[in-house]
């Protein structure tokens, strides 16, 4: 095996790990996947170091050591992408898949099929609405939570195209979640109907809460990935602060000028 093929193996393993990491996979899972893929093709002394924004790998073959650094930009949570990449890695390690075929599969993994926008919006609305019910909401509050959650998802997806930093994006997301809730509650008041603003806001807000990031951070800490785990927990904390800041602005304005 020549140097070119060794580099290809490392690149394929790293790209697989990158896809998993940028779609929300745990750090220790990414490290294990990349290492197993490299070792399955005869590379030795494989060392993989993963943090939420990068992958570093070095491997040896016939006294030739090659290293690679890959920058990763997190794109959110996509469990289907993680599952597809995980299935590919298992097939790569358990079969004699050629490197050329593996590269083609990597291209497919980089452009996965997505649910249509209306499905994502309506499903998110349903999730937000049921969170309202879980916290003791009424049927009217469920409906308002459903509508507010759907509009909040539309708003945050529009913000994704603006390439804002995550703190500003989540401030605007929390602002929208509270604003839609307040507007709908005030609107039904015209028809002598009532709803709790606090309960209604829970729905759209829960669609933005970084529960998966927090859970992954804790799992990484438990697995010994102290740096990556701490980074993810801090990210989740800052997202929560940003959401609270956005919601607080709307509620303060509502109490001061509308009540």
C-alpha positions as CSV (number, residue, x, y, z in Angstrom):
1,X,0.0,0.0,0.0
2,X,1.5,3.3,-1.1
3,X,1.4,6.7,0.6
4,X,-1.5,7.9,-1.6
5,X,-3.8,5.1,-0.4
6,X,-2.8,5.6,3.2
7,X,-3.8,9.3,2.9
8,X,-7.1,8.3,1.3
9,X,-7.9,5.9,4.1
10,X,-7.2,8.7,6.7
11,X,-9.3,11.2,4.7
12,X,-12.3,8.8,4.4
13,X,-12.2,8.0,8.1
14,X,-11.9,11.7,9.0
15,X,-14.7,12.8,6.7
16,X,-17.0,10.2,8.2
17,X,-16.2,11.5,11.7
18,X,-16.7,15.1,10.5
19,X,-20.2,14.3,9.2
20,X,-21.1,12.6,12.5
21,X,-19.6,15.5,14.6
22,X,-21.2,18.4,12.8
23,X,-24.6,16.7,13.1
24,X,-24.5,16.3,16.8
25,X,-22.7,13.0,17.6
26,X,-20.9,12.5,20.9
27,X,-17.1,13.1,20.8
28,X,-16.1,9.7,22.1
29,X,-18.3,8.0,19.4
30,X,-16.6,10.0,16.7
31,X,-13.1,9.2,18.0
32,X,-14.0,5.5,18.2
33,X,-15.5,5.4,14.7
34,X,-12.5,7.2,13.0
35,X,-10.0,5.0,14.8
36,X,-11.8,1.7,13.9
37,X,-12.0,2.7,10.3
38,X,-8.3,3.5,10.0
39,X,-7.2,0.4,11.9
40,X,-9.5,-1.8,9.7
41,X,-7.3,-1.0,6.7
42,X,-4.0,-2.0,8.3
43,X,-2.9,1.4,9.8
44,X,-1.3,1.2,13.2
45,X,-0.6,3.6,16.1
46,X,-3.8,5.5,15.2
47,X,-4.4,8.5,17.4
48,X,-7.5,10.5,17.2
49,X,-8.3,13.7,19.0
50,X,-11.7,15.3,18.7
51,X,-13.2,18.5,20.0
52,X,-16.6,20.0,19.0
53,X,-14.9,22.1,16.3
54,X,-12.2,19.9,14.9
55,X,-10.7,16.4,14.3
56,X,-6.9,15.6,14.5
57,X,-5.7,12.2,13.4
58,X,-2.3,10.6,12.9
59,X,-1.6,7.0,11.8
60,X,1.4,4.9,10.9
61,X,2.0,2.4,8.1
62,X,5.4,0.8,7.4
63,X,7.2,3.5,9.5
64,X,5.4,6.2,7.6
65,X,3.3,8.6,9.8
66,X,0.7,10.8,8.3
67,X,-1.4,13.4,10.2
68,X,-4.5,15.3,9.2
69,X,-6.4,18.2,10.8
70,X,-10.0,18.8,9.8
71,X,-12.0,21.9,10.9
72,X,-15.6,21.2,11.8
73,X,-18.5,23.7,11.8
74,X,-21.4,22.3,13.8
75,X,-24.7,22.3,11.8
76,X,-27.2,21.3,14.4
77,X,-28.7,18.0,15.3
78,X,-29.5,15.4,12.6
79,X,-29.8,11.9,13.9
80,X,-30.5,10.5,10.5
81,X,-27.1,11.8,9.2
82,X,-25.4,10.2,12.2
83,X,-27.1,6.9,11.6
84,X,-26.2,6.9,8.0
85,X,-22.6,7.7,8.7
86,X,-22.5,5.1,11.5
87,X,-23.9,2.4,9.1
88,X,-21.3,3.4,6.5
89,X,-18.4,3.1,9.0
90,X,-19.6,-0.4,10.0
91,X,-19.8,-1.5,6.4
92,X,-16.4,0.0,5.6
93,X,-14.7,-1.9,8.5
94,X,-16.5,-5.2,7.9
95,X,-16.3,-5.5,4.1
96,X,-13.7,-5.1,1.4
97,X,-15.2,-1.9,0.1
98,X,-12.9,-0.1,-2.3
99,X,-11.6,3.4,-1.5
100,X,-13.2,4.7,-4.6
101,X,-16.6,3.3,-3.6
102,X,-16.1,4.7,-0.1
103,X,-15.5,8.2,-1.5
104,X,-18.7,8.0,-3.5
105,X,-20.6,7.0,-0.4
106,X,-19.0,9.9,1.5
107,X,-20.5,12.3,-1.2
108,X,-23.9,10.8,-0.6
109,X,-23.5,11.3,3.2
110,X,-22.7,14.9,2.6
111,X,-26.0,15.5,0.8
112,X,-28.6,13.5,2.8
113,X,-32.3,13.7,2.0
114,X,-34.2,16.1,4.3
115,X,-37.9,16.2,5.3
116,X,-39.9,18.8,3.4
117,X,-40.1,22.2,5.1
118,X,-43.8,22.0,5.8
119,X,-43.3,18.6,7.6
120,X,-40.5,20.1,9.8
121,X,-42.6,23.1,10.6
122,X,-45.8,21.2,11.5
123,X,-43.9,18.5,13.4
124,X,-42.1,21.2,15.5
125,X,-45.4,22.9,16.1
126,X,-46.9,19.7,17.4
127,X,-43.9,19.1,19.7
128,X,-44.2,22.6,21.1
129,X,-47.9,22.2,21.5
130,X,-47.6,19.0,23.5
131,X,-44.9,20.6,25.7
132,X,-47.6,23.2,26.6
133,X,-50.0,20.4,27.6
134,X,-47.2,18.7,29.7
135,X,-46.9,21.8,31.7
136,X,-50.6,22.0,32.4
137,X,-51.8,24.0,29.4
138,X,-55.4,24.1,28.2
139,X,-56.7,23.2,24.7
140,X,-56.6,26.9,23.7
141,X,-53.0,27.2,25.1
142,X,-52.1,24.0,23.1
143,X,-53.3,25.6,19.9
144,X,-51.5,28.8,20.6
145,X,-48.3,26.9,21.5
146,X,-48.7,24.9,18.3
147,X,-48.9,28.1,16.1
148,X,-46.2,29.9,18.0
149,X,-43.8,26.9,17.7
150,X,-44.4,26.6,14.0
151,X,-43.7,30.2,13.4
152,X,-40.6,30.1,15.6
153,X,-39.2,27.3,13.6
154,X,-39.8,29.2,10.4
155,X,-38.1,32.2,11.9
156,X,-35.0,30.3,13.1
157,X,-34.6,28.5,9.8
158,X,-34.6,31.9,8.1
159,X,-31.9,33.0,10.5
160,X,-29.8,30.0,9.5
161,X,-29.3,31.6,6.1
162,X,-28.0,34.8,7.6
163,X,-24.9,33.1,9.1
164,X,-25.3,34.8,12.5
165,X,-23.2,33.7,15.4
166,X,-25.0,31.2,17.7
167,X,-25.5,33.7,20.6
168,X,-27.3,36.4,18.5
169,X,-29.3,33.7,16.7
170,X,-30.6,32.3,20.0
171,X,-31.4,35.7,21.4
172,X,-33.5,36.4,18.3
173,X,-35.0,32.9,18.6
174,X,-36.0,33.4,22.2
175,X,-37.4,36.9,21.3
176,X,-39.5,35.4,18.5
177,X,-40.8,32.5,20.7
178,X,-42.0,35.0,23.4
179,X,-43.3,37.5,20.9
180,X,-45.5,35.0,19.0
181,X,-46.8,33.8,22.3
182,X,-47.7,37.2,23.6
183,X,-49.2,38.3,20.4
184,X,-51.5,35.3,20.1
185,X,-52.6,35.6,23.8
186,X,-53.4,39.2,23.3
187,X,-55.3,38.4,20.1
188,X,-57.6,35.8,21.7
189,X,-58.3,38.3,24.4
190,X,-60.3,40.3,21.9
191,X,-62.8,37.4,21.8
192,X,-63.0,37.2,25.6
193,X,-60.7,34.1,25.7
194,X,-57.9,33.8,28.1
195,X,-54.5,31.9,28.2
196,X,-51.4,32.0,30.3
197,X,-48.5,33.7,28.6
198,X,-46.0,31.8,30.8
199,X,-47.5,28.5,29.8
200,X,-47.8,29.3,26.1
201,X,-44.2,30.5,25.8
202,X,-43.0,27.1,27.0
203,X,-44.0,25.5,23.7
204,X,-41.9,27.4,21.2
205,X,-39.1,27.9,23.7
206,X,-38.7,24.1,24.2
207,X,-38.1,23.7,20.4
208,X,-35.0,25.8,20.9
209,X,-33.6,24.4,24.2
210,X,-30.3,22.7,23.6
211,X,-31.2,19.4,25.4
212,X,-29.2,17.1,23.0
213,X,-26.0,19.3,23.4
214,X,-26.3,19.2,27.1
215,X,-26.8,15.5,27.2
216,X,-23.9,14.8,24.8
217,X,-21.7,17.1,26.9
218,X,-22.5,15.1,30.1
219,X,-22.0,11.8,28.3
220,X,-18.6,13.0,27.0
221,X,-17.6,14.0,30.5
222,X,-18.6,10.6,31.8
223,X,-16.5,9.0,29.0
224,X,-13.4,10.9,30.0
225,X,-13.6,13.5,27.2
226,X,-13.2,16.4,29.6
227,X,-12.4,19.2,27.1
228,X,-15.1,18.3,24.6
229,X,-17.7,17.7,27.3
230,X,-17.0,21.0,29.1
231,X,-17.1,22.8,25.7
232,X,-20.6,21.4,24.9
233,X,-22.0,22.1,28.3
234,X,-20.7,25.7,28.1
235,X,-22.3,26.0,24.7
236,X,-25.6,24.8,26.0
237,X,-25.3,27.2,28.9
238,X,-24.7,30.2,26.6
239,X,-27.6,29.1,24.4
240,X,-29.9,29.0,27.5
241,X,-28.7,32.5,28.5
242,X,-29.3,33.8,25.0
243,X,-32.9,32.4,25.0
244,X,-33.6,33.8,28.4
245,X,-32.3,37.2,27.3
246,X,-34.6,37.2,24.2
247,X,-37.7,36.1,26.2
248,X,-36.9,38.6,28.9
249,X,-36.9,41.5,26.5
250,X,-40.4,40.6,25.2
251,X,-41.9,40.0,28.6
252,X,-40.4,43.2,30.0
253,X,-41.8,45.2,27.2
254,X,-45.2,43.4,27.5
255,X,-45.4,44.1,31.2
256,X,-44.4,47.8,30.9
257,X,-46.2,48.9,27.8
258,X,-49.1,46.5,27.1
259,X,-50.5,45.4,30.5
